[in-house]
């Protein structure tokens, strides 16, 4: 599934896209990644309904060809420890999601 700039109602509209062009190119080049984000988004709303979210395309400077999408949950420092516990639960739920290409799961990293 490819992302088109004119597509209305895309799940990416629910995120602040830090480096938009790189995110779109990366998602378009990894079949199933958009599907994973679409299926993970409702879980975000369950586990972290009051927070906003952003996506960042990231390249590891130390490991060649290690690139991924970082999904950041813009949390509250006052309840960081509680949020970390919920984050672990969310990550387990995302890992259980059925997607057409399970090889894309390591390409989506979630953090608070």
PyMOL commands that set and color helices and strands:
alter all, ss='L'
color gray80, all
select helices_A, chain A and resi 11-14+20-28+33-47+77-96+102-107
alter helices_A, ss='H'
color red, helices_A
select strands_A, chain A and resi 16-17+52-59+67-74+108-111
alter strands_A, ss='S'
color yellow, strands_A
deselect
rebuild
show_as cartoon
